[in-house]
Amino acid sequence: MNLSGATLRGANLRGAGLCKADLRGADLRGTQLIGTGLSHADLTGSAAWDVKLDSRTRQGNLIVTPPDQPAVMVDNIKVAQFSG
């Protein structure tokens, strides 16, 4: 599923199955991703909390700051949760 660059701001994706999804650079600000399945997904340039990942989920440059502030990026969701 190609959702790269998609504007998903404020969407309710709670519990959704987004396995193998391409979410590179997607705007996920305010999106509910609690329990969302993201195994084998590519989250590069996006951010998500409390999601289901596996060793093949790609992460990197996850933005942990609001859009009106200079971007602070981290390499994985665990660090993003700690930073947020």
C-alpha positions as CSV (number, residue, x, y, z in Angstrom):
1,M,0.0,0.0,0.0
2,N,1.6,3.3,-1.1
3,L,0.8,6.1,1.3
4,S,4.1,7.9,0.9
5,G,3.6,11.7,1.3
6,A,-0.1,11.2,2.1
7,T,-1.8,13.7,4.4
8,L,-3.4,11.6,7.1
9,R,-3.5,14.4,9.7
10,G,-6.0,13.7,12.4
11,A,-7.1,10.4,10.9
12,N,-8.3,7.5,13.1
13,L,-6.2,4.6,12.1
14,R,-6.5,2.9,15.5
15,G,-6.0,-0.9,15.1
16,A,-5.6,-0.6,11.3
17,G,-3.6,-3.1,9.3
18,L,-1.0,-1.2,7.5
19,C,1.5,-4.0,7.2
20,K,4.0,-3.4,4.3
21,A,2.6,0.1,3.8
22,D,4.9,2.8,2.4
23,L,4.4,5.7,4.7
24,R,7.6,7.6,3.9
25,G,7.1,11.3,4.6
26,A,3.4,10.9,5.4
27,D,1.8,13.7,7.5
28,L,0.7,11.7,10.6
29,R,0.3,14.7,12.9
30,G,-2.6,14.0,15.3
31,T,-3.3,10.7,13.7
32,Q,-4.4,7.9,16.1
33,L,-2.1,4.9,15.5
34,I,-2.7,3.1,18.8
35,G,-2.4,-0.6,18.1
36,T,-1.9,-0.1,14.4
37,G,-0.1,-3.0,12.7
38,L,3.0,-1.6,10.8
39,S,5.1,-4.7,10.4
40,H,7.3,-4.5,7.2
41,A,6.2,-0.9,6.8
42,D,8.4,2.0,5.9
43,L,8.0,4.9,8.4
44,T,11.0,7.0,7.2
45,G,10.2,10.6,7.9
46,S,7.0,9.9,9.8
47,A,6.1,9.3,13.5
48,A,3.9,6.9,15.4
49,W,3.3,5.7,18.9
50,D,2.2,2.3,20.4
51,V,2.3,0.5,17.2
52,K,3.1,-3.1,16.2
53,L,6.4,-3.3,14.5
54,D,8.8,-6.1,13.5
55,S,12.4,-6.4,12.5
56,R,11.5,-5.5,8.9
57,T,9.7,-2.2,9.7
58,R,11.9,0.6,8.3
59,Q,12.3,3.7,10.5
60,G,14.4,6.8,10.3
61,N,14.2,10.6,10.5
62,L,11.0,10.4,12.6
63,I,9.9,13.9,13.4
64,V,9.1,14.5,17.1
65,T,8.4,18.3,17.1
66,P,5.3,20.3,16.1
67,P,5.2,21.7,12.6
68,D,5.7,25.3,13.8
69,Q,9.1,24.4,15.4
70,P,12.4,23.4,13.9
71,A,12.3,19.7,13.1
72,V,13.9,17.3,15.5
73,M,14.4,13.9,14.1
74,V,15.1,10.5,15.7
75,D,16.0,7.1,14.2
76,N,13.3,4.9,15.8
77,I,9.9,5.0,17.5
78,K,11.4,3.9,20.9
79,V,13.5,7.1,20.9
80,A,10.6,9.1,19.6
81,Q,8.4,8.0,22.5
82,F,11.1,8.9,24.9
83,S,11.6,12.3,23.3
84,G,7.9,13.1,23.1
